[in-house]
Amino acid sequence: VINGQESILEMKTVDNSKIRDLTSPLDYHVFQASVAAAVLGMEYISILYIDYEDWYNTKLFHIKRDSKAMQQVDDDCQVLRIAIRSGDPMRIPAACKSSSARKAKTCGYKGICFPKGDVS
């Protein structure tokens, strides 16, 4: 509960060096938790980082969800709907220059853009 309101708790394991340097939650973790919170009608999220070698070493962040996260999901879905209806191949977003790009690694549609690995 944050500010008297229920919040979602997202737990993430990280290595010791990463947890030591964290001063705020990672953007893509905020995005993931924000989408879940929006679907559940919650305004706040808590992200708990746990050192996977020392489970007592933790960092907890309480923040308001990113109100733009669901819009980004809706926008991505709209792009997919248009591509499917038109039969046009998907255009790979600029942030996904390869299948190993950070955005591509976490994308559920990676196999559509990179069916055989990287493209040139």
Solvent accessible surface area in square Angstrom, and as a share of the most:
residue,aa,sasa,rsa
1,V,135,0.78
2,I,24,0.12
3,N,117,0.60
4,G,70,0.67
5,Q,85,0.38
6,E,120,0.54
7,S,27,0.17
8,I,29,0.15
9,L,96,0.48
10,E,36,0.16
11,M,120,0.53
12,K,41,0.17
13,T,78,0.46
14,V,12,0.07
15,D,56,0.29
16,N,55,0.28
17,S,56,0.36
18,K,88,0.37
19,I,1,0.01
20,R,152,0.56
21,D,105,0.54
22,L,13,0.07
23,T,126,0.73
24,S,62,0.40
25,P,14,0.09
26,L,42,0.21
27,D,108,0.56
28,Y,65,0.25
29,H,14,0.06
30,V,25,0.14
31,F,60,0.25
32,Q,68,0.30
33,A,0,0.00
34,S,0,0.00
35,V,31,0.18
36,A,33,0.26
37,A,0,0.00
38,A,23,0.18
39,V,104,0.60
40,L,110,0.55
41,G,63,0.61
42,M,39,0.17
43,E,64,0.29
44,Y,36,0.14
45,I,0,0.00
46,S,6,0.04
47,I,0,0.00
48,L,35,0.18
49,Y,0,0.00
50,I,17,0.09
51,D,1,0.00
52,Y,116,0.44
53,E,131,0.59
54,D,66,0.34
55,W,164,0.58
56,Y,208,0.79
57,N,46,0.24
58,T,60,0.35
59,K,64,0.27
60,L,87,0.43
61,F,33,0.14
62,H,103,0.46
63,I,51,0.26
64,K,125,0.53
65,R,47,0.17
66,D,56,0.29
67,S,87,0.56
68,K,152,0.64
69,A,1,0.01
70,M,55,0.25
71,Q,103,0.46
72,Q,72,0.32
73,V,40,0.23
74,D,73,0.38
75,D,70,0.36
76,D,66,0.34
77,C,38,0.23
78,Q,80,0.36
79,V,80,0.46
80,L,20,0.10
81,R,107,0.39
82,I,97,0.49
83,A,14,0.11
84,I,137,0.69
85,R,181,0.66
86,S,64,0.41
87,G,64,0.62
88,D,88,0.46
89,P,117,0.74
90,M,48,0.21
91,R,211,0.77
92,I,60,0.31
93,P,63,0.40
94,A,86,0.66
95,A,61,0.47
96,C,8,0.05
97,K,167,0.71
98,S,28,0.18
99,S,17,0.11
100,S,72,0.47
101,A,22,0.17
102,R,156,0.57
103,K,85,0.36
104,A,1,0.01
105,K,130,0.55
106,T,82,0.47
107,C,48,0.29
108,G,78,0.75
109,Y,91,0.35
110,K,72,0.30
111,G,52,0.50
112,I,96,0.49
113,C,20,0.12
114,F,12,0.05
115,P,97,0.61
116,K,192,0.81
117,G,32,0.30
118,D,85,0.44
119,V,81,0.47
120,S,162,1.05
